[in-house]
Amino acid sequence: MISELVPAPGSLIGGRWLSSGRETFAVEDPATTETLVAVSRATVADARDAADAAAEALPAWAARAPRERAEALRRAYDLMVERTDDFATLMVLENGKSLADARAEVKYAAEFFRWYGEEAVRNEGLLAVAPAGGARSFVQRRPVGVAVLVTPWNFPAAMITRKVAPALAAGCTVVVKPASETPLTALALAGLLLEAGVPTGVVNVVASDQAGDSVGALLEHPAVRKLSFTGSTRVGSLLLEQAAARVLNCSMELGGNAPFVVTASADIDLAVEAAMVAKFRNGGQACTAANRFHVHRSVHDEFVERFGARVEALEVGTGLGGAEIGPMISAAAAARLWESVEAAVASGAEVTARAKVPEGAGHFVAPVLLTGVATDAEILQHELFGPVAPVVVFDDVDEAVAQANASEMGLASYICSGDLQEAMRMAERFEIGMVGINRGIVSDPAAPFGGTRTSGLGREGGHDGLEAFTETQYLSVDWS
C-alpha cells in the first residue's frame, strides 16, 4: 500500500524523485516501534536545488489563469477523496492515530484543495478614486513568490494541504519540509498533485531528519520570500530569528494551551461530548486540544463523574485494530507526558479516571482524568500534547476568564454554557484567537485559523489563508 501511494521513499525536487544511493533515516510505526521504510535523507544541496526548482517554475505558474490553478486543485481534491482509505491507512501506520481520526483528517485535508480551488478565482483587488481627484488607485494582490512550508507530524496531511492549497491558489511555488516522523504522507500528496496536473517544480518536498540544516539552507536561498511554519513556539521563535535576516514574510502557527470552560448553566451531556472531542481527537496530540478543564464548582462533580466514565471506557491500541486512542508519536513524548502526570499527583492532584493500555512495544500512554489540580499547578503551564485532562474548579465568570487567560499562549479555547450570551461575552474577554462554543472543534477550512500572543502570527484557512501568500501592489494612475 505504501509503494502504491508513495512514488519513491525520498525527496521530490523539480519533478525528480531522489531515492537511491543516499543515506537514509527510518520511519517507524509508533504502535509497534517497527521500521516501516527507510527514506533517503535530503542534503543541504538538495534543499537548495528544491528552492532553485521552485524559483524556475514560479513565473509560469504565477502567470497561469486563476481558473487553471483552481481546476488542478479541484482534481487534487477528487483524487484524495477517492483514495481516502489508502491515505488514512498510511497515516495510521506512520503516525499511530486511530483509523477514525485518520479518515476524518483525509476529509478535512482534502477540503483545503476544494476550498482554495474556489478561492483561487476570488483574489480580489480594489479600484478607487483618489480622494484629491485626478488619479485612480488600483490595488492588486500578487503571489509572494517561493514559499517554504515546514509542517509537523501530528496531522501529516492537513498541515500540508492547509499551506500548499492557498499557496498554489495564489500563484506561488513551494518547498515542503515535512516532519521526519511522517514524511510518507507528504510524498504521497506530492505525487497526487503531479497527477492532478500541477507542473513539475511547483511543489517540491525535502525529506530529512536534519531539519535545522535543510530549513536553514532554504531560508538563506535568495529566491525564497515566504516561510509558513506549524510547530512549537520554541522552534518558531528560532525560525523567526533566521527569517529576520532576510526580512521574510512569515506565518507562524505555534503552540497551544487551550482552556475548556464548563459554566454553571452548561448542559453536562453536551459538555462531556464536546470534551471528548476537544481532548481526545487525535489522541490529544493537537495544538487545539483542550489542555486544561475549568469547571464551575456547582457542576464539577457531575461533569467529572460522567467525563471520567467516558475516559475509562476509551479503547487504547493500534489504529488499524479499531482502537479510539493510538500511541504517542515517540518514546520520548510518552515519557514526558507521564512525567507531567506523576509530578501533578505528587503536588496533590488525584487520578480520578484512567483507561487501560495494551501490552507491547508501542508508545502508549493511558488516557487520564486528573482532579484536585491547583490553579497554579505546573501541569497547566505547558502544552501536554497527549490524552491527559487536568480539571480546575472556578466559582464565578470573572475567575473563569482569568484562569483561561493565564497563559502566554492563545490559540484555541472552548466554552460550554446554557446561556449563549454569557458564552459570547466570555469569549470576547478571552485573549485567544479561536473559541468553540458548545462544541469541541474549531477547525474549518473556510474559517481563519490562528492564535494570539506566543501562539503565532497570521491566519490560515478562509480568505485570510489565501492573502497570506500574497503581497499587495498599488498602482496610482493619472486620471486628469
C-alpha positions as CSV (number, residue, x, y, z in Angstrom):
1,M,0.0,0.0,0.0
2,I,2.8,2.4,0.8
3,S,4.5,1.8,-2.5
4,E,1.2,2.5,-4.3
5,L,0.8,5.9,-2.7
6,V,4.4,7.0,-2.3
7,P,6.2,7.1,-5.7
8,A,9.6,6.8,-4.1
9,P,10.9,7.0,-0.5
10,G,12.8,10.2,-0.9
11,S,12.6,13.9,-1.8
12,L,10.8,15.3,-4.8
13,I,12.8,18.1,-6.5
14,G,11.8,19.6,-9.8
15,G,9.8,16.6,-10.7
16,R,12.6,14.1,-9.9
17,W,12.3,11.6,-7.1
18,L,15.6,11.3,-5.2
19,S,15.5,7.9,-3.5
20,S,18.6,5.8,-4.3
21,G,22.3,5.9,-3.5
22,R,21.9,8.0,-0.4
23,E,22.0,7.8,3.3
24,T,18.6,7.0,4.9
25,F,16.6,7.6,8.0
26,A,13.9,5.3,9.4
27,V,10.2,5.9,9.6
28,E,8.7,3.8,12.4
29,D,5.2,2.7,13.3
30,P,4.7,4.1,16.8
31,A,2.2,1.4,17.6
32,T,4.8,-1.4,17.2
33,T,8.1,0.5,17.1
34,E,8.9,-1.4,13.9
35,T,10.5,0.4,10.9
36,L,8.0,1.0,8.1
37,V,10.5,2.2,5.4
38,A,13.9,3.8,5.1
39,V,13.6,7.2,3.5
40,S,16.5,8.8,1.6
41,R,17.9,11.7,3.5
42,A,18.0,15.0,1.6
43,T,21.2,17.0,1.8
44,V,21.7,20.8,2.2
45,A,22.5,20.8,-1.5
46,D,19.2,19.1,-2.2
47,A,17.3,21.8,-0.3
48,R,19.0,24.5,-2.4
49,D,18.1,22.6,-5.5
50,A,14.5,22.4,-4.4
51,A,14.4,26.2,-4.0
52,D,16.0,26.6,-7.4
53,A,13.3,24.3,-8.9
54,A,10.6,26.3,-7.3
55,A,12.1,29.6,-8.5
56,E,12.3,28.3,-12.0
57,A,8.7,27.1,-12.0
58,L,7.4,30.3,-10.4
59,P,6.9,32.7,-13.4
60,A,4.9,30.2,-15.5
61,W,2.7,29.1,-12.5
62,A,2.0,32.7,-11.4
63,A,1.1,33.6,-14.9
64,R,-1.5,30.8,-15.3
65,A,-5.1,31.8,-15.3
66,P,-6.6,31.5,-11.8
67,R,-9.2,29.1,-13.2
68,E,-6.4,26.7,-14.4
69,R,-4.9,26.7,-10.9
70,A,-8.3,26.2,-9.5
71,E,-9.0,23.2,-11.7
72,A,-5.8,21.5,-10.7
73,L,-6.7,21.9,-7.0
74,R,-10.2,20.6,-7.6
75,R,-8.7,17.5,-9.3
76,A,-6.4,17.0,-6.3
77,Y,-9.5,17.1,-4.1
78,D,-11.3,14.5,-6.1
79,L,-8.2,12.2,-6.2
80,M,-7.7,12.4,-2.5
81,V,-11.3,11.7,-1.6
82,E,-11.2,8.7,-4.0
83,R,-8.2,7.4,-2.0
84,T,-9.5,8.1,1.5
85,D,-8.9,4.6,2.8
86,D,-5.4,4.4,1.4
87,F,-4.4,7.8,2.8
88,A,-6.0,7.0,6.1
89,T,-4.1,3.7,6.4
90,L,-0.8,5.4,5.5
91,M,-1.3,7.9,8.3
92,V,-2.2,5.3,10.8
93,L,1.0,3.4,10.0
94,E,3.4,6.4,10.2
95,N,1.6,8.5,12.8
96,G,-0.3,6.0,15.0
97,K,-3.6,7.7,15.1
98,S,-6.9,5.9,15.2
99,L,-8.4,4.9,11.8
100,A,-11.4,7.1,12.5
101,D,-9.2,10.1,13.2
102,A,-7.2,9.4,10.1
103,R,-10.3,9.2,7.9
104,A,-11.6,12.4,9.3
105,E,-8.2,14.0,8.6
106,V,-8.3,12.9,5.0
107,K,-11.7,14.6,4.6
108,Y,-10.5,17.7,6.3
109,A,-7.2,17.9,4.4
110,A,-8.9,17.3,1.0
111,E,-11.3,20.1,1.7
112,F,-8.4,22.6,1.6
113,F,-7.9,21.7,-2.1
114,R,-11.6,22.3,-2.8
115,W,-11.9,25.5,-0.8
116,Y,-8.8,27.1,-2.3
117,G,-9.8,25.9,-5.7
118,E,-12.8,28.1,-5.2
119,E,-10.7,31.0,-3.6
120,A,-8.2,31.0,-6.5
121,V,-10.6,32.9,-8.7
122,R,-11.5,35.3,-5.9
123,N,-8.2,37.0,-5.3
124,E,-9.9,40.4,-5.4
125,G,-8.3,43.9,-5.5
126,L,-9.6,47.4,-5.4
127,L,-10.3,50.3,-7.8
128,A,-10.9,53.7,-6.2
129,V,-10.9,57.4,-7.0
130,A,-8.1,59.2,-5.2
131,P,-9.5,61.4,-2.5
132,A,-7.8,64.5,-4.1
133,G,-9.1,63.6,-7.6
134,G,-7.0,63.4,-10.7
135,A,-5.9,59.8,-10.2
136,R,-7.3,56.3,-9.8
137,S,-5.9,53.9,-7.2
138,F,-5.6,50.2,-8.4
139,V,-4.7,47.7,-5.7
140,Q,-4.0,44.1,-6.5
141,R,-2.7,41.1,-4.6
142,R,0.2,39.2,-6.3
143,P,1.9,35.9,-5.3
144,V,4.6,36.5,-2.7
145,G,6.9,34.1,-4.5
146,V,8.7,30.9,-3.5
147,A,7.3,29.7,-0.1
148,V,8.9,27.3,2.4
149,L,6.3,25.2,4.2
150,V,7.5,23.5,7.4
151,T,5.0,21.1,8.8
152,P,4.6,18.9,11.9
153,W,3.9,15.2,12.4
154,N,0.5,15.3,14.2
155,F,-1.6,16.0,11.2
156,P,0.6,14.8,8.3
157,A,-1.9,15.5,5.6
158,A,-4.0,18.5,6.8
159,M,-1.0,20.6,7.9
160,I,0.4,20.3,4.4
161,T,-2.8,20.9,2.4
162,R,-3.7,23.9,4.6
163,K,-0.5,25.5,3.4
164,V,0.0,24.1,-0.1
165,A,-3.5,24.7,-1.4
166,P,-3.6,28.5,-0.7
167,A,0.0,28.9,-1.9
168,L,-0.8,27.3,-5.2
169,A,-4.1,29.1,-5.5
170,A,-2.3,32.5,-5.1
171,G,0.3,31.5,-7.8
172,C,3.2,30.6,-5.5
173,T,5.5,27.7,-5.8
174,V,6.6,25.8,-2.7
175,V,9.2,23.6,-1.0
176,V,7.6,21.4,1.7
177,K,9.8,20.3,4.6
178,P,7.6,17.6,6.4
179,A,8.4,16.2,9.9
180,S,10.9,13.4,9.7
181,E,8.4,11.2,11.7
182,T,5.8,11.4,9.0
183,P,7.3,12.2,5.5
184,L,5.4,9.5,3.7
185,T,2.1,11.3,3.6
186,A,3.9,14.4,2.3
187,L,5.4,12.4,-0.5
188,A,2.1,10.8,-1.3
189,L,0.4,14.2,-1.5
190,A,3.2,15.5,-3.8
191,G,2.6,12.6,-6.2
192,L,-1.1,13.2,-6.1
193,L,-0.6,16.9,-7.1
194,L,1.6,15.9,-10.0
195,E,-1.2,13.5,-11.1
196,A,-3.7,16.3,-10.7
197,G,-1.8,18.4,-13.3
198,V,0.3,20.7,-11.1
199,P,3.5,21.2,-13.2
200,T,6.9,19.9,-12.1
201,G,8.8,22.2,-9.8
202,V,5.7,23.9,-8.5
203,V,5.6,21.5,-5.5
204,N,8.8,20.2,-4.1
205,V,9.4,18.0,-0.9
206,V,12.6,17.9,1.0
207,A,12.6,14.8,3.3
208,S,15.2,14.8,6.0
209,D,15.7,14.1,9.7
210,Q,18.1,17.0,9.9
211,A,15.6,19.8,9.8
212,G,17.8,22.6,11.1
213,D,20.3,22.2,8.2
214,S,17.6,21.8,5.5
215,V,15.4,24.7,6.6
216,G,18.3,26.9,7.3
217,A,19.6,26.5,3.7
218,L,16.1,27.2,2.4
219,L,15.7,30.4,4.4
220,E,19.1,31.6,3.1
221,H,18.2,31.0,-0.5
222,P,17.7,34.3,-2.4
223,A,14.6,33.1,-4.2
224,V,12.6,32.3,-1.0
225,R,10.2,35.0,0.1
226,K,7.8,33.3,2.4
227,L,8.0,31.0,5.4
228,S,4.9,29.2,6.8
229,F,5.6,27.1,9.9
230,T,3.5,25.0,12.1
231,G,5.1,23.6,15.3
232,S,6.3,24.5,18.7
233,T,6.7,28.1,20.0
234,R,10.3,27.4,20.8
235,V,11.2,26.3,17.2
236,G,9.0,29.0,15.7
237,S,11.0,31.7,17.6
238,L,14.2,30.3,16.3
239,L,12.9,30.3,12.7
240,L,11.7,33.9,13.1
241,E,15.2,34.9,14.1
242,Q,16.6,33.2,11.0
243,A,13.9,34.7,8.7
244,A,14.6,38.2,10.1
245,A,18.0,38.3,8.4
246,R,16.3,38.4,5.0
247,V,13.1,40.0,6.2
248,L,11.0,37.1,5.0
249,N,7.2,37.2,5.1
250,C,6.3,34.8,7.9
251,S,3.2,32.9,9.1
252,M,3.5,31.1,12.4
253,E,1.0,28.6,13.9
254,L,2.7,27.7,17.2
255,G,1.9,26.1,20.5
256,G,-1.4,26.0,22.3
257,N,-2.7,25.6,25.9
258,A,-6.4,25.6,25.3
259,P,-8.8,26.1,28.2
260,F,-12.1,24.2,28.2
261,V,-14.7,26.1,30.4
262,V,-17.9,24.5,31.7
263,T,-20.2,27.1,33.3
264,A,-22.9,26.6,35.9
265,S,-25.6,26.7,33.2
266,A,-24.0,24.1,30.9
267,D,-25.8,21.1,29.5
268,I,-23.5,18.5,31.1
269,D,-24.3,15.8,28.5
270,L,-23.3,18.2,25.7
271,A,-20.2,19.4,27.7
272,V,-19.0,15.8,28.1
273,E,-19.4,15.1,24.4
274,A,-17.6,18.3,23.4
275,A,-14.9,17.5,26.0
276,M,-14.3,14.1,24.5
277,V,-13.7,15.6,21.0
278,A,-11.7,18.6,22.2
279,K,-9.4,16.5,24.4
280,F,-9.1,13.1,22.7
281,R,-9.3,13.8,19.0
282,N,-6.0,12.6,17.6
283,G,-5.2,11.2,21.0
284,G,-4.8,14.7,22.4
285,Q,-1.8,15.3,20.1
286,A,-3.2,18.5,18.6
287,C,-2.3,22.2,19.1
288,T,-6.1,22.9,19.5
289,A,-6.6,20.1,22.0
290,A,-8.3,21.1,25.3
291,N,-5.3,21.3,27.6
292,R,-7.0,22.2,30.9
293,F,-10.6,22.0,32.1
294,H,-12.1,24.8,34.1
295,V,-15.4,23.7,35.7
296,H,-17.8,25.6,37.8
297,R,-18.0,24.3,41.3
298,S,-21.8,23.7,41.2
299,V,-21.4,21.2,38.2
300,H,-17.9,19.9,38.9
301,D,-18.8,16.6,40.5
302,E,-21.4,15.7,37.9
303,F,-19.1,16.6,35.0
304,V,-16.2,14.7,36.5
305,E,-18.3,11.6,37.1
306,R,-19.7,11.5,33.5
307,F,-16.4,12.6,31.8
308,G,-14.4,10.1,33.9
309,A,-16.7,7.2,32.9
310,R,-16.1,8.1,29.2
311,V,-12.3,8.3,29.8
312,E,-12.2,4.8,31.4
313,A,-14.1,3.4,28.5
314,L,-11.7,4.6,25.9
315,E,-10.1,1.8,23.9
316,V,-6.3,2.3,23.5
317,G,-4.4,0.3,20.9
318,T,-3.5,0.1,17.3
319,G,-5.4,2.3,14.9
320,L,-5.9,-0.4,12.3
321,G,-7.2,-2.6,15.1
322,G,-10.1,-0.2,15.7
323,A,-8.8,1.5,18.8
324,E,-10.0,5.0,19.7
325,I,-6.7,6.2,21.1
326,G,-3.4,5.3,19.4
327,P,0.2,5.6,20.7
328,M,2.2,8.8,21.3
329,I,4.5,9.6,18.4
330,S,7.6,8.6,20.2
331,A,9.0,7.0,23.4
332,A,10.3,10.4,24.5
333,A,6.9,12.1,24.0
334,A,5.3,9.3,26.1
335,A,7.8,9.6,28.9
336,R,7.4,13.4,29.0
337,L,3.7,13.2,29.3
338,W,3.7,10.6,32.1
339,E,6.3,12.6,34.0
340,S,3.8,15.5,34.0
341,V,1.1,13.3,35.4
342,E,3.4,11.9,38.1
343,A,4.5,15.5,39.1
344,A,0.9,16.6,39.3
345,V,0.0,13.7,41.5
346,A,3.0,14.4,43.7
347,S,1.7,18.0,44.1
348,G,-1.7,16.9,45.3
349,A,-3.7,16.1,42.1
350,E,-5.7,12.8,42.0
351,V,-6.1,10.3,39.2
352,T,-9.9,10.1,39.1
353,A,-10.2,8.0,35.9
354,R,-7.8,6.1,33.8
355,A,-8.1,3.9,30.7
356,K,-6.3,0.6,30.1
357,V,-3.3,0.4,27.8
358,P,-2.3,-2.7,25.8
359,E,0.8,-4.6,26.4
360,G,3.5,-4.5,23.8
361,A,6.2,-2.2,22.4
362,G,4.2,0.7,21.3
363,H,4.4,4.2,22.7
364,F,1.1,4.0,24.6
365,V,0.0,6.3,27.4
366,A,-3.2,5.8,29.4
367,P,-5.8,8.5,29.0
368,V,-6.1,10.1,32.4
369,L,-8.5,12.5,34.2
370,L,-6.9,14.5,37.0
371,T,-8.9,16.3,39.7
372,G,-7.9,18.5,42.6
373,V,-5.5,20.4,40.4
374,A,-4.4,23.8,41.8
375,T,-4.9,26.9,39.6
376,D,-1.1,27.4,39.6
377,A,-0.1,23.8,39.0
378,E,2.8,23.1,36.7
379,I,0.8,20.8,34.6
380,L,-1.4,23.7,33.5
381,Q,1.6,25.8,32.4
382,H,2.6,23.9,29.3
383,E,1.2,22.1,26.3
384,L,0.6,18.5,27.3
385,F,0.0,17.1,23.7
386,G,-1.5,13.9,24.9
387,P,-4.5,12.2,26.4
388,V,-4.3,13.8,29.9
389,A,-7.1,16.0,31.2
390,P,-6.5,18.1,34.4
391,V,-9.6,19.7,36.0
392,V,-9.6,23.0,37.9
393,V,-12.6,24.5,39.8
394,F,-13.9,28.1,39.5
395,D,-16.7,30.0,41.3
396,D,-17.7,32.8,39.0
397,V,-17.3,34.1,35.4
398,D,-14.5,36.6,36.3
399,E,-12.5,33.8,37.8
400,A,-13.1,31.6,34.8
401,V,-11.9,34.3,32.4
402,A,-8.8,34.9,34.5
403,Q,-7.9,31.2,34.5
404,A,-8.5,30.9,30.8
405,N,-6.2,33.9,30.1
406,A,-3.5,32.7,32.5
407,S,-1.2,31.5,29.7
408,E,1.1,33.2,27.3
409,M,-0.4,31.0,24.6
410,G,-3.7,32.0,22.9
411,L,-4.5,29.6,20.1
412,A,-7.8,27.8,20.9
413,S,-10.4,27.6,23.7
414,Y,-13.8,26.1,24.4
415,I,-16.8,27.2,26.4
416,C,-19.9,25.1,27.3
417,S,-22.8,27.2,28.6
418,G,-26.5,27.1,28.6
419,D,-26.6,30.9,28.1
420,L,-25.3,31.8,24.7
421,Q,-24.9,35.5,25.5
422,E,-22.9,34.6,28.6
423,A,-20.6,32.4,26.5
424,M,-20.1,35.1,23.8
425,R,-19.4,37.7,26.5
426,M,-16.8,35.4,28.0
427,A,-15.3,34.7,24.5
428,E,-14.8,38.4,23.9
429,R,-12.8,38.7,27.1
430,F,-10.6,35.7,26.1
431,E,-7.1,36.8,24.7
432,I,-7.3,33.8,22.4
433,G,-7.6,33.5,18.6
434,M,-10.3,30.9,18.4
435,V,-13.3,29.9,20.7
436,G,-15.5,26.9,20.2
437,I,-18.9,27.5,21.9
438,N,-20.8,24.3,22.9
439,R,-18.7,22.2,20.5
440,G,-15.3,20.5,20.8
441,I,-13.8,21.5,17.5
442,V,-12.9,24.9,15.9
443,S,-11.0,23.9,12.7
444,D,-12.7,24.7,9.4
445,P,-11.0,25.3,6.0
446,A,-13.4,28.1,5.4
447,A,-12.5,30.0,8.6
448,P,-9.3,31.8,9.7
449,F,-7.2,29.5,11.9
450,G,-4.6,31.1,14.2
451,G,-3.7,32.4,17.6
452,T,-2.6,35.4,19.6
453,R,0.5,36.1,21.7
454,T,3.0,33.3,21.6
455,S,0.7,31.0,19.7
456,G,1.6,32.6,16.4
457,L,1.4,35.2,13.6
458,G,-1.2,35.4,10.9
459,R,-4.0,33.1,9.9
460,E,-4.5,30.0,7.8
461,G,-7.8,29.0,6.3
462,G,-10.6,31.1,4.9
463,H,-9.8,34.0,2.6
464,D,-7.1,35.1,5.1
465,G,-5.2,31.9,4.2
466,L,-5.0,33.0,0.5
467,E,-3.9,36.5,1.4
468,A,-1.1,35.1,3.5
469,F,0.6,34.0,0.3
470,T,0.2,37.4,-1.5
471,E,1.8,40.8,-1.5
472,T,-0.2,44.0,-2.0
473,Q,0.7,46.1,-5.0
474,Y,-0.7,49.6,-5.5
475,L,-0.9,51.5,-8.9
476,S,-1.6,55.2,-8.9
477,V,-2.8,56.1,-12.4
478,D,-3.2,59.6,-13.7
479,W,-6.9,60.3,-14.5
480,S,-6.8,64.0,-15.3
